[in-house]
Each structure stands twice: as C-alpha cells, then as structure tokens.
Amino acid sequence: DLNSPDRLAADCIDCSEGLTCPVMSTVSALLAGSSPNGADFTPVVKRGYFSLEAEPIEVFKCLSTVQCPGGEPNICGGGREGVPCGECPADTYWAGSKCTGCSAWSVIAWIMCVILIFVGLVLAYYFMNAPMTSKASTLITTTCSIGMMINMLQSLGIVGTMTVEWPVNINGIFRFLQVFTFDIDGFAFACLAGENPVARYIGLVLFFPAALLWLQFCGLISKVKRKWAWDKIKLRSTMGQFLQVAFSTMSSTALVPMICYKHPNGQRSNLKYPNVFCGSDEHTAMVIAGSLMLVLGVCGFWAFAAWLAYMCPKFSASGRYDLVQSAWSMD
C-alpha cells in the first residue's frame, strides 16, 4: 500500500458495480472523497448508486440519479434518507426532485378527497343503475364511456411505472396517470398516511374492501325509512361496477410486493419501496396483504364474474332475474 506510511501489503478486491475504482484506489480515499495521489486516483460511488460509511464497498442500486447523486458514501439527494435513499424524513413527501414539507392544506386536501370518493360511491348507486331497455340510454352510454376511459388511463398509468427513462415531456404525463394505479406517493399521500411505506401500502390495499363495506353500510342505513331503502339488486350492481372499474388498479397494487430488484451487493429491494428489503418482516407483511387482495379481490372477482356469465342462462330459465340483472350490470 503506497499510501500507507509503513508500506504494508494491501488486500486487493474486485471493484464492485456502482463504484469507479482508478489505479491505487483505497477504501480510505473513497470515504474521504480524495486521494493523496490526486483526483484521478480517487474512487467514487457512481451516480444512481449508494453505499454506507460503515460498509463503503457494499453498494446498493437506486432507481433515480436524483435520489442517489453518487460521490462519497452515505450521500443522498433531494433530502432523502435511509438505504438506499429510499424515503423522505417524517412530515415530508417526495415531490419528484426533492422532499417537500407537509402542510396542513395537504392533509386537508387528502381528507376531502377521501370524503368525496365515498360520497361518489353513494352517488354511483343512483346514477349507474338505470332501468334495462332494448336501446342504450344516454346515461348507460355515458357511464360505459367513462368506464372505458378510466380503464385506458389505468393501462397508461401501468405503462408509466416501467423503469424506463421517458422523455421529459412524456414523463410528467405518466407521473400524473399513475394516480389511476394508486401510485400516489408523489401527491403528498405520506402527509396523511405517514412515512412508513408498509402502513401506506396496507392502507391502499384496505381501501377496496372498505369501499365495499361502505356501500353495504349505506344500504343498511337506507332501511331506516322505507322510501329511502336501497334495492339489493342495484346495490350488487354498484359493488360489481366498482370492482370492474378498479380491477386494473387492484391488480397492479396487489403485485407491488412481488416485484423486487437486485443490488450489486446481492441484497434485494422492493421496486416501489426500495427501503423495504425483500425477505424482511416488513416485506412479508406487504406480501401477505398483496396476496390476499390478489386471491380474493382480483382472482376472486374474475372467477365470480366468469361464473355469473356461465350461469346466466340457467338463472334466466329458472326465473332468477335478480341474479341476471346483477350479472348484466357487471358485464
């Protein structure tokens, strides 16, 4: 080791992916960010990678060069923290280029959005259950068009989640469309749900059964007065249409914990939440929640809809028109 005063023999190891290692590179020079032999001999962490001061040659891969600007170990960009620069501090959220502080208006806006969503489910019962006619009515045509538009936006949002460097003018569009796939961390969702990624993910998963329970609850409350009572066929129809519209979003949300990527040091992180390492207790909790939604919400709804379609002729022949109407509404 020429940089050692006593010229002891150096232990040489291969330069890891994510490090730039010129001739005569040393760990001490990597930590210091400079070398006695000059800048040309200074090892650095590459852009898009991260390492800790305690283990500078154990390199982690980041999903963004903005979050991991490289240079010396233990450096994150935009105010990020954790390994590998995977989260913002408490009471902040990732705004695309830096961590931004949460404001009271952010929390109020999210509370209002949640209220509007649940109010919208109630309104959907009244506006999405028109009587069946031989000709398509204006209301049915409009609701079908809106449903197809939402499905298209969901598909585009899923495309936007791909780890591809999109052009700047398209990237902003995809970032907005990801709201239809429940990728809402960039919309200050952490201000409402907290900085814990596991809690945020489980909160997203619970939204779908909560919406169905809310409709059931409203159906029970409506029986207080006979003239307000909800029709059970229309209630089933509303719940089915909600699941139909949310099908793509549920599918992509359920698969979030199953998608991991590998770091140069051999560890694996979740693609959406890099600070959650695959195989950890946190990741296991996410996998359980995602698997339940995949089996019960996604595959369960698909199997139920297929069974209804298969059984419709038999229901019609036996006079079970209530089931036929429910199945028709989910077609």
N, C-alpha and C positions, 0 to 999 in steps of 0.2 A: 504494500500500500504506500504509494509515493506521497500521499497526503498525510501519512502518519509520521510523527516525529521519530518514532523508533523503528520505522520501516518494517513493520510486521507483515507477514504473509496475509494476503487478502483472500476471503472466500467469495468467489465469483458465482453468480447465479444468472439464469436467463432473464432477460428483460421482459417483464410482463406486458401483455396487451394493455394499452392505455397509458403507457409510460414512454417517454423519449429518453433514451439512455446513450449519450455520447461516450466516446472512449474515456476511461478513467472516471466513470460515474461512481458516486458513493451514496449511501443512504443518508449520511450527514449532510451532503451537499443538496440532496433532494429536500430534506427537512428545512434547511437554511434558505433555500432558494437561490443559492450562489455557490460557486466553486473557487478555491484558491487558484485554479488554473485558468479562470476566465469564464465568460458567459457561454462560449462554445462548448465547454465541458460540463455545463450544469444540467443535470437531469430534471425533467419536469413532468407533471401529470398532464396528459393531453386534454384538449377541450372535449367535453362530453363524458369525462371520467372523474372519479373521486376516490380518494383514499384518506384514511385516518392518520393522525400524527403518531398514534401508538403502533400502528402497523402500516407504514407508508407504502410498502410494496404489495399489500393486499388490495388490489384495485377493484372498484365497483364501476359498473357502467350506468350512465344516466340516460334519460330519454330526451334530454334537451341540453344544448350547449349553453343556453341562457342560465339554466339552473346549476350547471357544473362548468364554470369557465376554465377549469384547469389551472396549471401553475404549481403552486405549492400544495402539499396535502392539507386536508381539512378546510378547504375553501369552497364555499357555496355562493351562488349568485342570486341576486334579487331578494336577499333576506331569508333564503331558505335555510333549513337546518335538518339534522338527522342524517341517516345513512340510507341511500346516497342522495343527500339533499332532497329528500322526498316529501317534506312537509313544511308548512309555514308555522311560525310561532302561534301561541294562543292569541285569540281575538284578532286574527288576521286571516286573509284568504288570498289565493293565487289569482292575480288579475291578468295573467298571460305573459308578463315580463317581470313582475316583482310582487312581493307580498304587500298587500294593502290592508290597512287597519279597518276593522269592522266599525260601522257607525250604527247609531240607533235606528236610522232610516232603513238600513239593510235588514235588520231583524224585523222591523215593522212591515217592510215590503214582503218578506217571506211569509209572515203570519197572514197577511192579506191574501197572498197567492194561495195558501193552503185553504183559507176560508172560501175563496172564490171557486176553487176546484170542487170542494164538497157541495157548495151551492149549485155549481154547474151540473153535478150528478143528479141533484133533485130536479133541476130544470129539464135534464135529458129525459127523465121519466115522462114528462108532459109533452115534449116536443118530438120525441123519437119513436112514438108509438101510435102512429096514425092508423086508422082502420084499413084493412086489406081491401084493395079494389082491383078490378081487372086491368086498369090503366095506372101507370105510375103517376102519383100526385106530385105537385111541386115540392112538398115537404120531403117526401121519400127521395126524390131526385137530388134535392139539396143535401140531405144527410148522407146519401151514398157518395156524392161527390166530395163532401168534406172528409168522409172516412177514407176514400182512396187517396186524397191529398195528404192526409196525415200519415198513411202508410208509406207514401212516396218520400215524405220528409224524414220519416224514421229510417228508411233504407239509405237515404243520402247521409243521414247522421251516422249510421253504422259505418259507411264507407269512410267518413271523416275520422273515425277512430283508428284507422290503419296507421302504422308507424311509417308514414311516407312524408317527405318534405314537400308539401304542397306549395304552389306559388303563393305569394303574399296576398294577392287579390282574391284568391280562392280560399285560402286558409281561414280568413275571417268568416266567410260564409259557412264553411264546415263547422267552425267553432260554435256558431250560433245554432246550427241544425242539431248539434249534439244534445241540446236540451230535450229533443224528442226521444233520445235514447237514455235519458236520465243521467247524462254526464254533465252535472250541474255544479261541479265544484268551482268552476270559473265564474259563477253567478252568485258568489258570496254565500253559498249554502253552508259553509263551515261556520258562518256567523250565527246560524240558527242551530245547527246540529253539533257544533263543537269541532275541535281539531282532531279527534280520534277517528281515523279512517274506518275502523271496524264498526264503530257506532253509526257513522254516516251511511255505510253500505247497508247495514241491517235495517236502518231507518228507511232506506229506499225500498228494500225488499218488503217491509211490513206495510208500505203504502197500498199495495194492491189488495191484500186481504182486508185492510182497514176500509178501503173504498167499498168493497162488497158488504162488509158488516154495517157500514154507514147506510147503505141502501136498505138493508134488511131492517135496521133500526128505524129508519124513516117509514118503512112500510108498517111496522108495529105501531109507531106513534100516530100514524094517519087513521088508525082504527078508533081513535078517541071519539070521533064523530063519524057517523055512518056515511054522510055525503062526502067526507074527505078520504075515505078508505081507499087505499091503493088496490088496484086489481093485481092479483098474483101473477097472471099471465104477462101483463105489462111489466111487472117487477122483474120476472125472469128474463124477459126480453131486454130490459135495460142493463141488467147484470151481464147478459151474454154479449150485448153490443160493446159494453165497456171492455170486457176481456178480449173481444175481437180486435178492437182498436189498439189495445195495449199489448197485443200478442208479440209484436216485434220488439217492443221495449222490454217486456218481461224476459224474452229470450236472451237479448244482449246483456241485460242486467244479471240474469242467472249465471251466465258464463264468465262473468268478470273474475271470480276467484280461480277459475280453472286455467287462466292464461298467465303463464309465468315466462320470464326470460332469464338467461344465464349471464352471470357476471364473469369477468376474467379469472376471479379467484375461486370459481366453482360454485358459489352460492347462487340462489335463485330468488328473484323478487317478483311480486305481482306486477303485471304490466301497468295497470291503472294506479295502483298504490305501491310505488317502489319501496317505501319504507316498511312494507309488510313482507317479510321473507317467507317464501313458500315452505311449508312444513312446520312453521311456528304455531304456537297456540292461537295467536291472532288469526292466522291464515286458516286454521282448522275451523274456527268459529264462522268465518266467511264462507268456507266451502260447505259447511252444514246448511247455512241459510240459503246459499245459492242452489244447492242440490234439492232442498225441499221445494223451492219455487220452480225449479226445472221439472221435477217429477209431478208435483201437484198442480202447479199453475200453468205451465207450458204444455207438457205432455198430457197432463190430466184433462185440460180444456180441449186439446186437439182430439184426444180419444173420445171424449164425451160428445163433441160436435160430430165426429165421424159416426158414432153410434146412433145419434139422433137422425142423421141423414139416412142411415141404413134402415132405421125403424119407422121412419115417417109413413111409408105405405101401409104398414101394419097398424099404426096408430090411426090413420085415416079410415081404414076399413073397419076398425072396431069402434069408431066414433069418438076417439080421444082427441078431439080437435084442439083442446087446450095445449097438449104437447106438440101438435102440429104447428100451431101458431107460434109457440116458443121456438121451435126449431127453424121455422121460416124466418123469424126475426134475426136469428144468428147466421143465416145463410150468407 
